[in-house]
Amino acid sequence: MDPNELKILLNKFKSGAIGEDEALERLRHLPFEDIGDAMVDHHRSLRQGFPEVIFGAGKSAGQIERIMASLAARGNNILVTRLDEAKALAVKEAFPAAVWHADARCLTLEQKPAEQRGRGTVLVVSAGTSDLPVAAEALVTLRMMGNDAEHLYDVGVAGIHRLLARREALTAASVLIVVAGMEGALPSVVGGLVDRPVIAVPTSVGYGAAFGGIAALLGMLNSCAAGVTVVNIDNGFGAAVAASKINRE
């Protein structure tokens, strides 16, 4: 239940269009619902502006389906992150209208148009094609949360002219998410070119000394470009949530 739906319900009760029993039944599972192996947080959209997001890794298809059913029954748009293809296809059998975003490893179910809440465009910039899964996760999340979102892929520092050729896109964005593995240099470069918030996402892409993204993480934390903010390794979702809050009207 989002704030608009709650206002509508309260106004209907106030005007006498619905009775006390019906209003109580509608509110019965606010703020949460116990479905056995999960406590679904129906209050989250009221607190944070978007319903609970399902982290798919480690959950069975059946668990995901039960959580989705609880959220869908209340008219929510649904985002499931970190799904492999087999699990996603199993979930789609229960929810045929759901969309599997293979590149982002995400599944979405849109029951209503996402409310556009952004002040401007969020730009997702990724260093290499190998970083695309994390960048795509950020892009899907941004759009589900009501942002205009665009992307620049494969513009890493190994060919810096590719990035500099897109200066207009960089400076037009209201917030930038910059995704990179290896040594994680790209956010520093972007941060030195723009006067907008830059959220850096280290990825686990790289050879042995990249240590599964730790080298990129440390490089981004030590950025000499002022104001670069860093999220956890491979956390495109978390970067998109932070960017959404910065970009919100």
C-alpha positions in Angstrom: 0.0 0.0 0.0 1.5 3.3 -1.1 0.6 6.8 0.3 -1.9 7.6 -2.5 -3.8 4.3 -1.9 -3.9 4.9 1.8 -5.3 8.4 1.3 -8.0 7.0 -1.1 -8.9 4.4 1.5 -9.2 6.9 4.3 -11.3 9.3 2.2 -13.6 6.5 1.3 -14.1 5.6 4.9 -14.5 9.2 5.9 -17.2 9.7 3.2 -19.0 6.5 4.2 -18.3 4.8 0.8 -16.9 1.8 2.8 -17.6 0.6 6.2 -15.4 0.1 9.2 -15.2 -3.7 8.7 -14.1 -3.3 5.1 -11.5 -0.6 6.0 -10.1 -2.9 8.8 -9.9 -5.8 6.4 -7.9 -3.7 3.9 -5.6 -2.6 6.7 -5.3 -6.0 8.3 -1.8 -6.8 6.9 -0.4 -3.3 7.4 2.5 -3.0 8.2 3.6 -6.6 7.6 2.3 -10.0 6.7 3.6 -13.3 8.1 3.5 -15.9 5.2 5.5 -18.6 7.1 9.1 -18.3 5.7 9.0 -14.5 5.2 7.6 -11.4 6.9 6.5 -9.3 4.0 6.9 -5.6 4.7 3.8 -3.9 3.3 4.7 -0.7 5.1 7.9 -0.1 3.2 6.3 1.9 0.3 4.8 4.3 2.9 8.2 4.7 4.6 10.5 4.7 1.6 8.4 5.3 -1.5 8.9 1.8 -3.1 7.6 -1.6 -2.0 9.9 -4.3 -0.6 12.4 -5.6 -3.2 13.0 -9.4 -3.2 16.6 -10.5 -3.1 16.4 -13.7 -5.1 19.8 -15.3 -4.3 19.5 -18.1 -1.7 15.7 -18.3 -2.0 13.8 -21.1 -3.7 11.4 -20.4 -6.6 8.6 -21.3 -4.3 9.6 -18.8 -1.6 9.9 -16.1 -4.2 6.5 -16.9 -5.6 4.9 -16.7 -2.2 6.5 -13.3 -1.4 5.5 -12.1 -4.9 1.9 -13.3 -4.4 1.7 -11.3 -1.1 3.0 -8.1 -2.8 1.0 -8.6 -6.0 -2.3 -9.0 -4.0 -1.9 -5.4 -2.9 -1.3 -4.0 -6.4 2.4 -3.5 -6.0 5.0 -3.4 -8.8 7.6 -6.0 -7.9 11.3 -6.2 -8.4 13.3 -9.4 -7.8 17.1 -9.2 -8.0 19.9 -11.8 -8.4 18.0 -14.5 -10.1 19.5 -17.2 -12.3 17.6 -18.2 -15.5 16.3 -21.5 -14.2 14.7 -19.9 -11.2 13.4 -17.0 -13.1 11.7 -19.2 -15.7 10.1 -21.2 -12.8 8.7 -18.0 -11.3 7.4 -16.8 -14.6 5.2 -19.9 -14.8 3.4 -18.7 -11.8 3.4 -15.0 -13.0 3.2 -15.0 -16.8 3.1 -11.2 -16.9 6.5 -11.0 -15.2 9.5 -9.9 -17.3 12.9 -11.6 -17.0 15.8 -9.2 -17.6 18.6 -11.7 -18.4 21.4 -9.2 -18.6 20.5 -7.7 -15.2 19.6 -11.0 -13.5 16.4 -9.3 -12.4 12.7 -10.1 -12.8 10.0 -7.4 -12.7 6.2 -7.5 -12.5 4.6 -4.1 -13.4 0.9 -3.9 -12.4 0.7 -0.2 -12.9 2.9 2.5 -14.5 5.8 3.5 -12.3 5.2 6.9 -10.8 7.8 9.3 -12.3 9.5 11.0 -9.4 12.9 12.0 -10.6 14.1 15.6 -11.0 16.3 14.6 -14.0 18.1 11.8 -15.7 20.2 9.2 -13.9 23.1 8.0 -16.1 24.6 4.6 -15.6 28.2 4.5 -16.9 30.1 1.2 -17.1 33.8 0.6 -17.8 33.6 -2.7 -19.8 31.1 -5.1 -21.2 32.1 -7.5 -18.4 30.6 -5.0 -15.9 27.3 -5.0 -17.7 25.3 -7.3 -15.4 25.9 -4.9 -12.4 25.2 -1.8 -14.6 22.0 -3.4 -16.0 20.8 -4.3 -12.5 21.2 -0.6 -11.6 19.3 0.5 -14.8 16.3 -1.8 -14.2 16.1 -0.7 -10.5 16.2 3.0 -11.5 13.4 2.6 -14.0 11.2 0.6 -11.6 11.7 3.3 -9.0 10.4 6.0 -11.3 13.5 7.6 -12.8 14.4 8.5 -16.3 17.6 6.4 -16.7 20.1 6.1 -19.6 23.4 4.3 -19.9 26.8 4.5 -21.4 28.5 1.1 -21.8 32.1 0.2 -22.4 33.7 3.6 -21.9 36.5 2.6 -19.5 39.9 4.2 -19.0 41.7 1.9 -21.4 40.1 4.0 -24.2 39.4 7.3 -22.5 38.4 8.9 -25.8 35.2 6.9 -25.8 34.2 8.6 -22.5 35.3 12.1 -23.5 33.2 11.8 -26.7 30.1 11.6 -24.5 30.8 14.7 -22.4 27.3 16.1 -23.1 25.6 13.1 -21.7 27.7 13.2 -18.6 27.1 16.8 -17.9 23.3 16.6 -18.6 22.7 13.9 -16.0 21.4 14.8 -12.5 23.1 11.8 -10.9 25.7 9.4 -12.2 26.3 5.7 -11.3 29.7 4.6 -12.5 30.4 0.9 -12.6 34.0 -0.6 -13.0 36.1 -3.5 -12.1 39.9 -4.1 -12.5 41.5 -1.1 -10.8 38.3 0.9 -10.5 39.6 4.1 -12.1 36.6 5.2 -14.0 34.6 6.9 -11.2 37.6 9.2 -10.4 37.7 10.3 -14.0 34.0 10.9 -14.2 34.0 12.7 -10.8 36.6 15.1 -12.2 34.5 16.0 -15.2 31.1 16.7 -13.6 29.5 18.8 -10.8 26.8 16.2 -10.0 26.7 13.4 -7.5 28.7 10.3 -8.6 28.0 6.9 -7.0 30.8 4.4 -7.7 30.1 0.7 -7.9 33.1 -1.7 -7.8 32.6 -5.0 -9.6 34.2 -8.4 -9.0 35.6 -8.3 -12.6 39.4 -8.7 -12.9 42.4 -10.9 -12.7 43.8 -12.4 -9.6 45.2 -9.3 -8.0 41.7 -7.7 -8.3 40.8 -9.9 -5.4 37.2 -10.3 -6.5 36.5 -6.5 -6.6 38.5 -5.5 -3.5 41.1 -3.7 -5.5 38.4 -1.7 -7.3 36.6 -1.0 -4.0 39.8 0.4 -2.4 40.7 2.4 -5.5 37.2 4.0 -5.5 37.4 4.7 -1.7 40.7 6.4 -2.4 39.4 8.5 -5.3 41.1 11.9 -5.7 37.9 13.3 -7.2 36.0 15.0 -4.4 32.6 13.7 -3.5 32.6 10.3 -5.1 30.4 7.9 -3.0 31.1 4.2 -3.0 28.7 1.2 -2.5 29.5 -2.4 -2.0 31.1 -4.8 -4.6 28.6 -5.6 -7.4 25.8 -3.7 -5.7 24.1 -2.1 -8.7 20.8 -2.3 -6.8 22.1 -0.3 -3.8 23.6 2.3 -6.0 20.3 2.7 -7.9 18.3 3.1 -4.6 20.8 5.8 -3.4 20.6 7.6 -6.8 16.8 7.5 -6.7 16.7 9.2 -3.3 19.1 11.9 -4.5 17.1 12.4 -7.7 13.7 12.4 -6.1 11.4 15.4 -6.5 
